[in-house]
Amino acid sequence: MKISLRRHVRIAIALLTLAYSSPAMAQKVTTVPDLTGKQVLEQLANQGAGGVSGDSIAVATAVDVATMPFGTSSGGFEFKLDPATGLLARTTTSFGPSFVERALTAGEGKVSVGATFSSTNYDKLSDFSLSNLPLGSVTAASPIVSGTTTGNLKIKNQTLAISGAVGVTPKIDVGVVVPLVTVKLSGTSSFVNGNGVVGRFVETNNKFFGVGDIAALAKFRLLKFKGPDVPDPGGAAINVVMRLPTGDRDNLRGLGVTRTLGSFVISFGKGPLKPHGSVGFEYWNKAVDVPGEHLKNQFQFNGGVEIVAAPKLTILADVLGQRVLGAGPVELGAVPPVAGLGATAAQSLVFVDGSLNKLTFIPGLKVNLIGKMVLSLNALVTMSTNGLHAKVTPVAGLNLTK
């Protein structure tokens, strides 16, 4: 009740100011610094439509941040004990993929640590450009009440993912990934009423930093294809990733649900071209509510190839597909107008029936810098999507095997 009363008071004040404003004047409101990311977006949205667009944008941002692929925690060097010599022998000539898994395990007792950094500047939400984003409209008998809200937003996600993995047995690896997420939100929104008067102008520049959804990893190698031990002939494995709800959803860093992904992985190791692929299903322990709908569970599939270009250079090409079920994409739809304003209808950005689909092409390379340290350089190139997205996200990482 208190939140609803405050919202009605803010709207009433804005309408009174609008009534006495000249067409050349605009009210400027700077958002309060201690608001959450979700609250900031709700303030930017059309208040006559209840700020629903802000909630939809917040969920779309949190979904993309939380489901963006990590760099793999597997080390670039994989080893197996040679019983003839008693020494560890390297079991592959490539350094492995960057964002998807191969069936090969690290080797008992082998430890790898790494970090990847990605920077995403979002361009669009569904088919809407963030630089001219419709945030809602209200229809009313009075031209002072009726009008449209348009936003000019900049949303940036920077993630530093720190990872570690260890070979527990020759066939089992376990690991963890801790993402440190910074979401930067800036921009403006303006309300233009039926008389063409700008009556509400909101500006924001906020940053939200903290831990994202931590991942716990386990890979179980099921079989190894027949062939020589060096290089690895490939095989099949089961990969399990549990994402914990450690990221703050209201500050756009997580989804607030526990997610468990189980994938079947297959890879091949003969020759300089080493294909790999996987298919998996991610179960969410509860749904993520969005205006009018809910999101729950995800399918993932990927495929690609490692190309051994030189002893210290591996070239990579992967395609990653994701489908979040329950709702999507985001479109303009009818919502109940805020009562007491005299509005007869309202529109806002809402999730519709369907799913959030994303297909990403990931070219890259891995270079052995020195010793057992590997540098990875990649780009996440969006091929198709109906959610919040950027055209290209650059990613750089380092991995050390001990």
N, C-alpha and C positions, 0 to 999 in steps of 0.2 A: 504494500500500500504506500509506504514512504517513497519508494522508487517511482511508482506511478504518479504520485502527487508532485514530486519534484519535476518529473518530465512535463506534466501539464503546466506547471508554473513557468518552466523555461519556454515552453511553446507560447504561452499567453504573453510573456514579456516580449518575445520575438515578434508576435503579431501586433502588439501595441506599438512597438518601435517602428515596425513596417508601416503602420497606418499613418504615421507622422513623418515618414522619411520622404525626401525628394528623390526623383529618379537618378540624380547624380551622386547621391550619397549611399554608402553601404555600411552596415554594422559589421565591425570586425571583432571576432571572438577568438582568443587564443586558448587552445585546450589546456586543461590543468595538467601539470607535469606528472602527478602521481596516479593518473588513470592507467588501467591495464590496456593492452593492445586492443582487446575486444571493445572496451568502453570508448576508446579513442575513435574507433571506426564507427561505433554507433552514434557518436556525436557528429561525425562528418556526414552521416546519412540524413535522409529526409525525415524530419521529426514528425510530420503529419502522418507518415506511414509507419511510425513506431520504431524507426531505426533498424528495420529488418535487414536492409541492405548491408549495414555494418556487420551484423551477425553472420550473414552469408559470406562476406569477404573474409572475416576472421576465421571461419571454419575452413574455407578453401585454402587460406594461407597455412594454417596449422596442418592440414592434410598433406600439402606438398612438402613442407619442411620435414614432417615426421616420416613420410614414405620415400624421401629422396634416397637413392642407394648410397651406402657407405663404400669406401674403398675396402677391398677384402683384407682381412687380417692375416691371411696366409702369407708365409714368407716367400720371397723370390727364389730362395735356395731350399731344395728338398733333399733329404739324405736317407740312406739306409745302411745298416751295418753289414759290411762284407765279411762273411764268416771265414773266408780264406785268408784274409789279411788282418782281421780284427779292427779295421779302420772304417770310418764313415765314408761312403761313396755318394756323390751327387747322382740323383735318379732322374733328372730331366735336364734338357738343354735350353729350355725356355724359362722365363721368369714368372709365368702365370698371368692370368687375366687380372684386371684391376677392379672390376665391379661385379663380376659373377664368379662362380666357383668352378673348380675342376675336381675330378675325383681323387686326385693325388693327395695324400696326407704328408705331414711334415717329417715324420720319423720320431721314434720314441726319444723323449728328453729334449728335443729341439725347441727352442724358444724364438719367437719373432715379435718384434715391437715395431710400431709404425705410427704415422700421423698423416692425414690428408686434409687439405684445406680447399674449400669450394666457395665461390662467390656468385650468387644468383641475383640478377637484376630483373625482376618480373616485368613482362611486357603487357600481357593480356590476361583477362579472366574470361574463359570461354572465348567468344568472338568479340568481346568488348575491349577496347583499348583502355588502359589505366589512365591515359592522359586526357580522355574525354569520356569518363565513366558515368552512365546514368545511375543516379543513386535513389531515384524514386520521384513520384509525382502525386499530386493530390488534386482532385476535382471537387469544386464547391460552387455554390451560387455566388458567393462573394469573390471577386477577383483578388482580394487581399489574401484570402485563405488558399485559393487554388494556385498552383505553380509547380515548377520542377526544380530538382536539385541535381547538380552535375559536379563530379569530382575530377581533380587532377592529382593523381596519387603516384608516389614512388615507394615501392616496397622492395627491400633488399634483404636477402638471407645470406649470412656468412657463417659457415660451419667448420670448425676444427674438430675432426674425429680422431681421437687417440685410441689406438688398438693394441692388443696383445694376444698372442696365441701360443699354445704349447702342445707338443705331441705327447699324449698320455701313454699311448701304446703305439705300435707300428700302424694300427688301423684306426685310431681315434685321435682327433684333435679337439681341443676346447679353447675358447677365447672370449674376449669381451671388447666392446667398443663403447667409448664414452664420448658423446658429441657435446661440444661447447658451442652454443648457438647464439648468434646475435641477429635480431630482426630489427631493421631500421625502417621506420614508417614516417613519411613526410608528405606534405601536399596541402591542398586546399579543397574546399567545397563551397558552392554558392547556391542560394535559393532565389529564383526569379519568379515573382508572382504574376498573376494574370494581367497586371498593369505594366509589366516590363520593368518593375522596380526590384533591384537587388536588396533583399531585406535581411538576409542572414549570410554572413561570410565567416567560414571557420578555417583556421590555419593550424597545422600541427607539425611538429618535428620531434619525434620520440625514438628511443632506442631501448630494446628489451634484450637483456643478456642473461644467460644462465645455462644450466645443463639441459640437454634435450632428452629424448627417450633412449635410455641406455639399452644396449643389446648384449645378450649372452648367447654364445655360439657353440655348436657342437657338430662335428662331421664324423660320420661312420663309413669307412670304406667297406663296401660289400664284396667287391671282387676286382681282380686285376686281369686284364686281357692277356692272352698268351703272347709271349714275345720276350725279347731280351730284357734283362733288368735295367740296363743303361743303354739308351734313354728309356724312360718309363713308357710302357706300351699303352697306357690308358686303363680305364676301368669304369666302375659305377660306384656311387656313394649316396648316402642320405645326409642331407644338411638340415639342421634345425636351428632356427634363430628366434629367440624370445625377446621381444621389445617391452621393456618395463615402462610404466606410466610416470616416469621421473620428470618429464618436461611439462612446464606450466601451459595448459591449453589456453587460458585467458590471455597469456602473453605470447601466444602463437608459436610456442616451442615444442608442443607435443599434443597428443590426442586424448590423454587421460584414460586410456584403456590398455590392458595387457594384450599383446598380440604375439601369436606363435605361428611362425612360418615353417612348414615342412616341405622340402624340395627333394626331388629325385635328380641326381646329377650324373652326367655321363661325359667322358672325355676320351680323346685318342692321342697317342703319343708318338706314333711312327712318323719319321720324316720331318722336314722343316715346317710343315703346316700341321698345326695341332688343333683340330676342332673341339668344341665343347658346347654343352647346352644343359638346360635344366627346366623343369616345370614344377610349380609349387602352389600351395594354397595357404593363406595366412588367416588364422582364426582370431577374431576379436572377442574378448570375454563379455563385452557389452557394446551396445550401439552408441554411436556418436550422433546426438540429436542436432538437426539443422531445421531451419524454419520450414514446417510442413512435411518434412521427411526425416530419414535417418540413414546413416552410413554404417555398414558393418561388413567386415571380411574383405579379402582381396585375393585375386588370382595373379600369379607372376609367371612369366615365361621368358626365356632368353636363349640366345645362341650366338656363337662367334668363333673366332679363330685366333690363335697365337702364331705369329710368323717369326721363325728364328732367322733374323736378318744377318746376325753376326754373333760370335760367342758372348759379347757383352751387350747385345741389343736385341730386344724383342718388340715387334710391331703388333699392335692389337686392333681388332675391330669387333665390336659387339653390338647387338640389338637387344634392348630390354623392353619388355611389355608389361604393363600393370593395368589391372582393372579393379577399382574399388567399387564394391556393390552397394546397392540400396538407394542411391539418389545421384542425380547429376544429368546434365550439366546445370550451370547457373544461368537463369534467364529472367527477363522481366515478367512478373506475374502479378495478379491481383492479390491484395492483402487488405484486411480490415483497417479502415482509417481510425486514427485516434479519436475517441469519443469526445464530444463537447466542443469541437471546433467548427461544426457545421459542414464538414466535408462529407460528400456523398460517395466517393470512391477513392482508392489509392492503389498505386503500383510500386513494386519494389523488386530488387534482385532476390530471387528465391531459387532453391534447388528444386528441380523437377524430377519426375520419375525417370529412372535409367541407371547409369553408372558413370563413374569418373574413369576415363580411359586415357592412357598415355603410352606412346611408343617413342623410345629414345635410341638414337644411334650414338655409339660411344667409340670414336677413334682414339688412339693413343699409342704410347710407347713406354717401354721400361729400359733403363740404362743402368748397368752395373758401374757405379761411380768408383768405389774402392772397396777392397775386401769383400764383405758380404752385405754391403749397403747398396740398395737399389732405389733410383729416382724414377717416379712415374709421372707422366704428363698426359692428361686426358681432357676431353671436352664432351659434355653432355649436350647433344644436339637434339632438340625437340623436333620429331618428324610429324607427329600429330598428337593432339590432346584436346580435351574439352573442359579442363580445369584451369587453375592459375598456373602460368608457365612463363618461362623465359625462352628466347630463341636458342641461346648458347650459354652454358655454364662451364667456365674453365675450372679444372681441378688439378692440383699438384700434391704429390705425396712422397714420403721417404719411408723405407722399410729396412730394418736391420735384423738379420738372422744370426743367432748365437748357438 
